[in-house]
């Protein structure tokens, strides 16, 4: 009887498509909700450090003085906590995973230097006094 079950399974398998994909030749199509790697639009980042505090694995390091944002890719568990708490919404969870590697990958993003604020001119308060003297 076992031979009939095995024969039935073999006959079914012959006429179906394979369950696996030829990965390098045919790339996988990711679902929309797939949690992939974290990306940062560094020009929009304000380097507040909230993502660093919320990361459960401490994979993110934010340096406000140097305006740098660093992530240890192999330490990140793609939980998306940092994406949810970002006030500027500059962090996104992409649909692709980090490429396999034998070495630990650390990505560092460096923001542009902030533009200097224009100097504020302070006007002297003596001008109203001069106007009062002219009125007298």
C-alpha positions in Angstrom: 0.0 0.0 0.0 2.9 2.4 0.7 4.1 1.9 -2.9 0.7 3.1 -4.2 1.0 6.3 -2.0 4.5 6.9 -3.2 3.5 6.3 -6.8 0.6 8.7 -6.5 2.9 11.4 -5.1 5.5 10.9 -7.8 2.9 11.1 -10.6 1.4 14.4 -9.1 4.9 15.9 -8.9 5.7 15.2 -12.5 3.0 17.4 -13.8 3.4 20.4 -11.4 5.7 23.3 -11.5 8.7 23.1 -9.1 8.2 24.5 -5.6 11.5 26.3 -5.7 12.8 29.1 -7.9 16.1 29.3 -9.7 17.2 32.1 -7.5 20.1 33.8 -9.3 18.4 33.5 -12.7 14.9 34.4 -11.5 14.9 37.1 -8.8 12.3 36.8 -6.1 9.3 39.1 -6.1 8.9 40.6 -2.6 5.6 41.3 -1.0 4.8 44.9 -0.2 4.9 44.3 3.6 8.3 42.6 3.5 10.7 44.0 6.1 14.0 44.5 4.3 16.9 46.8 5.1 16.7 50.3 6.6 17.4 53.3 4.3 18.0 56.8 5.4 17.4 60.0 3.4 20.3 61.7 5.1 19.5 65.2 3.8 16.1 65.2 5.7 17.6 63.8 8.9 17.8 66.1 11.9 20.1 63.7 13.9 17.8 63.7 16.9 18.8 60.2 18.1 15.3 58.9 18.7 16.0 56.0 16.4 19.1 55.1 18.3 17.3 55.0 21.6 14.4 52.9 20.3 16.6 50.3 18.5 16.4 47.0 20.6 19.8 45.7 19.3 21.7 49.0 19.4 22.5 48.7 15.7 22.1 52.5 15.1 24.5 55.1 16.2 23.8 58.8 15.7 26.4 61.5 16.1 24.9 64.9 16.1 28.2 66.8 16.3 29.7 65.0 13.2 26.2 64.8 11.6 26.6 61.1 10.9 24.2 58.2 11.1 25.6 54.6 11.3 23.9 51.3 11.1 25.4 47.8 11.7 23.5 45.8 9.0 24.2 42.4 10.5 23.1 43.5 14.0 19.8 45.0 12.7 16.8 42.7 13.1 14.5 44.7 10.8 11.9 45.2 13.5 11.0 48.7 12.0 11.0 50.4 15.5 13.3 53.2 14.2 11.1 53.8 11.1 8.0 54.2 13.3 9.5 56.7 15.7 11.4 58.9 13.2 9.9 62.4 13.6 11.0 63.5 10.1 10.1 60.2 8.4 13.5 60.0 6.7 13.9 56.3 7.6 12.2 53.7 5.4 12.1 50.0 5.3 13.0 48.8 1.8 11.7 45.5 0.3 15.1 44.1 -0.3 17.5 42.4 2.2 21.1 43.2 2.9 23.3 41.2 0.6 24.9 38.1 2.2 28.4 38.6 3.3 31.0 36.9 5.5 32.0 40.2 7.0 30.0 42.5 9.2 28.6 45.4 7.2 28.5 48.8 8.8 27.0 51.7 6.7 27.7 55.3 7.6 25.7 58.2 6.2 27.1 61.7 6.6 24.9 64.7 6.3 25.9 68.0 4.7 27.1 70.8 7.0 24.2 73.0 8.1 23.9 76.3 6.5 25.1 79.2 8.7 22.3 81.4 10.0 22.3 85.0 8.9 23.6 87.5 11.3 20.8 89.4 13.1 21.3 93.2 13.0 20.5 94.9 16.3 19.3 98.4 15.8 20.1 101.0 18.5 17.3 102.3 20.6 18.7 105.9 20.4 16.8 106.6 17.2 13.4 107.0 19.0 15.1 109.3 21.5 16.3 111.5 18.7 12.8 111.6 17.3 11.5 112.8 20.7 14.1 115.5 20.9 13.1 116.8 17.4 9.5 116.9 18.5 10.2 119.2 21.5 
